[in-house]
Amino acid sequence: MSKDGHLLLVGGGKMGGAMLAGWLARGLAPGHVVVVEPAAPAEALRARHGVTVVASPEAIPPAFRPDVVILAVKPQSMAAAAPPYRRFAGSGTLFLSIAAGKTVVALRALLGPEALIVRAMPNTPAAVGRGMSVCCAGAGVTAAQRSLATALLESVGEVAWVEEEGLIDAVTAVSGGGPAYVFLLAEALAAAGVAAGLPAELSAHIARATVAGSGELLRQAPEPPAVLRQNVTSPGGTTLEALKVLMAPDGLQPLLDRAIAAATRRSRELAG
């Protein structure tokens, strides 16, 4: 993202706030950002980052012309929130939406047929700079604008692109919901430790540290997950006995297959 670019952030909640912090940390001038946020985060954003924060689109400075409008509002709020920004469509402004379930066609119906739209699906680890965002570009989006969207999302983690928008439903199921599945693993691991006789507080501490540490090892290691798993598993040892249960025909993989299929199906229903 060029330090000279101008951004309009619609929604300053957890995800929008995390992205804003990332952009500014990479050198974007606070004076080049306007945030539309009518709720409680407004004053904190203004005080922490020194950016212009307004309560409504009508209060955006008349001379402000954004290179990108980032739509960081909840999906159920999009129908009411997006239309006031259609005045920027057709001027070369890129719209970057991070609202789950809102297709390019649906967004264009709100923003106008000339709107240049990139749809992105980030996840909550973006709050600590470890997010995963997957994007799909609508018709007319240029290579330079794709690069701009990549730069903006890289401020909070890693970025990938798909050419087929329908794949975003599976992305939503895997990476969008993925943090919840990992947190559930930590919960379940702690509960299993208690069932095996560990004190609840100690078991929760062990589970949390183990999941967090394993995730960081997975991030840094060049080996694929299967090799890392094998490295932990001694022949005839305790881990192997546990894996015989988890990798059984009725174990973890078919359970996750069903879970991801259910989430993907629901994402398609919401998009429709």
GUFIMAR-775996 format. One record per residue: x, y, z of N, C-alpha, C in turn. Coordinates in steps of 0.1 Angstrom, whole numbers, plus 5000, padded with zeros to 4 digits. Layout:
N
XYZXYZXYZ...
This chain:
272
500849885000500050005000500950125000500750214990501550344990501150425002502250495007502050585018501250705014501050725001500350844996498850804993498450674995497150634992496150695002494850694998493850745007492850625009492450605022491650495025490350535033489250475029488050505037487650365043487650355056487350235063485950255069485050165064483650165069483550055079483550085092483449995103484749985110484850025123486050025130486049925142485349815140485249715150486549635151486549515156487749435159488549415146487849365136488649335123489049465117488149565115488549695109489649765117489549755131490549825139491949755138491949615137493149545135493849585122493049595111493549625098494149765098493449855104493849995105495250005112495349935123496649935131497749885122497449785114498449725105498849825094497949895088498249995078499150105083498750155095499550265100500950225104501050095109502350045113503250035101502650015089503450005077503750145070503350245077503750375072502650465066501350415065500350495060500050615069499950735063499750855071498350855077498250885090496950895096496050995089496551095083495851205077495251155064495651035059495050985046493950885049493550875061492550775064491250845071490150795066488850835072488150705076487650705088486950585094485450635096484550555091483150575094482750475105482550525117482150435128481350515138480050485139479150555148479050505162479750395165479550325178480750355187480850275198481750295208483250305204483750225194485150225190485650355185484750445181485050565174486150655182485850685194486750765202488050695204488050565207489350495209490150495196489550485185490350485172490950625170490150725173490650865171491850895180491650855193492750875203493950795200493850675197494950585195495750605182495050635171495650645158495750785152494950875157495051005151494351025138493450935134492850935121491451015123490951055112489651115111488551015113487751025123486650935125485351015125484350965116483051035115481950935118480850985122479750895126478850845115478950915103478050875092478750905079478350845068478950875055478751025051477651085055477351225052478451315058479151265068480151355075481551335069481751255059483051245052483351375046484551425048484951555042484751555027484051655021483651655007484851634998486051685001487151674992487851534993487451455002488151325004487751224992488751174985488551084974489350954977488750854982489550734985490050654974491250594975491650494965490950354968490650334980490050214984488950244995487750174993486750175004486750035010487050025022487049895029485749875036484949775032483649755039483849645049483949695062484249605073483049605083481849595077480649585086480149445086479249415095478649285096477849255084477749135079477049105067475549145068474949135080473549165081473349315080474449395082474349545081474649595067475149515058475649565046474549635037473349575037472349635028472049785032472149815045471949955049473150035048474349975051475550045052476250085038476149995028476850015016476350125006475050135004474650224993475150364994475350435006475850565006477250584999477950474997479250484991479350454976478150434971478150414956478550534948478550654955479050774948480550764944481250664950482650654946482850554935481750474932481850384921482050454907482850394899483050454886484150554885484750584897485850684898487150624899487250494897488550424899488750374913487850404922487950354936487750204936488550134944488349994947487549974959486549884959485849844971486349704975486849704988487349574994486349535005485649425003484649385013485149265020485049265034485449155042484149095049483049115043481749065049481548925044481348835053481148695049479748675042479748595032478448565025477948665015478648775014478148885004478948874991478248824981478948794968479148934961480048914951480349034942479049084936478148994931476949034925476049114935475949064947475149124957475749264961477049274962477649404965477449504954477549454941477349544930475949594930475049514934473649564934473449674944474249684954474249784964475049904961476149884953477149994951477050044936476349974928476150014914476949924905476549914892477149824882478549854879479049984881480350014878481349994889480849944901481749924912482849824910484049854913485149754912485349694926485149564927484949494940485949384941486649374952487349254957486649204969486349084969485749014981486848934988486948955001487948895009487348825021487948715025487548645037488748625046488848725055489948715065489448635077490348605087489848535099490448615111489948575123490148645135491648655140492548565136493948585140494548715134493848775125494248905120494449005131493748985142493849075154495249075160496048965158497448955163498448945151497948995139498848995128499148855122498348755125498548615120497348565112496648665106495448625099495748555086494648495080494648435067493548485059493848555048492748615040492848555026491648515021491548465007490648564999491048604987490348704980489948654966488848724961488448694947488048834941488548864929488248984923487148984913486249084914485149104905485649154891484749164882485049214868485549354869486649374861487149514859488249554869488449464879489549494889490849474882491749574882493049574876494049494884495149464877496249394884496849484895496849614893497349704903496449704915495149704912494249704924494249574931494449454925494649334932495949344941496949404936498149414944497949504956497149604954496749694964495949624975495049544971494249464981495149364988496049304981497049214988497849284998498349404995499149485004498349525016497149565015496349595026496049485035495749365030495449245038496749185044497849205037499149145043499549225055498949335058499249405071498749325083497849235081497349155092497549005090498448965081498648825079498948785065498648655061498948605048497748615039497948615026496948645016497048545004495948495000495848404988494648454980494648414967493648444958493048324951491748334949491048224940490348304929490348234917489648294906488148264905487748154911486348114912485748154925484748244924484148304937483448194945482948084939482247984946483147914956484447924954485447864964485447934977484948064977485048134989484148075000483147994996482347925006483147825014483947745006484847645013485947725021486447835016487347915024486747955037485548005036484848045048484747935058484447815053484347695062485647655068486747665060488047615065488847725073489047845067489847945074489048045082487848075077486948165085486548105098486147985098485747915110486847845117487947825110489047745115489547785129489647915132490047945146489147885156487847885154486947825163487147675165487547605155487747465156489047445164490047525162491347515170491047545185490247645187489847675201489147565208488247505200487447385205488447275208489447255200490447155202491147175216491447305219492047335231491147305243489847335241488847305251488747155254488647085243488446935244489746875249490946915246492146865251492246885266491847005271491747035285490746945292489646925286488546845293489046695293489746655283490246515283491346495294492146605296493146595306492446585320491446655322490646645335490146505337489546455326489046315327490146215330491346245326492446155329493046185343492546275350492946305364493746425367493946515357494646635359493746745366494246825374493546945379493047035368491847085369491247165357492147285353492647355363493447475359494747435352495447335357496647285351496347225337495347155336494947095323494647205312493947305316493647415307494947485303495847505313497147575310497947495300498047365302498747275293498247275279496847265278496247255265496447385257496247495264496447625257497847645252498847615261500247635257500647535246500047415247500447315237499847345223498647395222498047425210498747555204498947655212499647775207501047745203501747665210503147635206503247545194502247455193502247365181501947455168501047545170500747635159501947715154502647765164503847845160504947755154505047635159506047545152505547505138504247485136503747465123504047575113503947705119504147825110505547835106506547795115507947825112508647705105508047585108508747465102508547455087509547405080509447385065508747255062508647165072508047035069506547045069505846955061504446955061503846895074502546925077502046875090502246725092502046645082502146505084503546465089504646535084505946505089506146545103505646665107505646715121504946615130503846565126503146465134503946335136504546295125505346175126506646195135507146315135508246345144507946335158506646355162506246345176505946205180505746115170505145985172506245875173506545825184507545715186506845585183507545495177506945355175506645295188505445245189505045175202504845265214504845395211504745495222503245535225503145635234501845675239501145755228501845845221501245925211500645835200501345725196500745635186499445575190499345545203498045485208496945585206497245715209496145815208495845835193496845835185496545855170495845745164495945625170495145515165493645545166493345615177491945655179491545765169492345875169492045995162492145965147492945875142493045845128492245725123491445675132490545555128489545595118488945495111487945535100486845625105486545615118485445705124486045815132487345845130488045945138487846085134488946155135488946305133488646345119489246275109489146325095487646315090486946205091485546215087484746315095485046335107484346435115484546575110485746605106486046735101485446755087485546645079484946645066483446685067482746625076481346665078481146805083482046845092481946985097482147085086483147065078483447165067482347165057481847045054480747035044479547115049479247105062478047175068478247325068479547365071479747515071479747565057480347485047480247535033478847545028478047445031476647455027475947575033476247605046475547715052476047855046477347855042477847975036477147995022476847895015476147905002474747955004474047905015472747945018472648085022473648135029473648275033473948365021474748315012475048395000473848404991472948304991471848304982470748384987
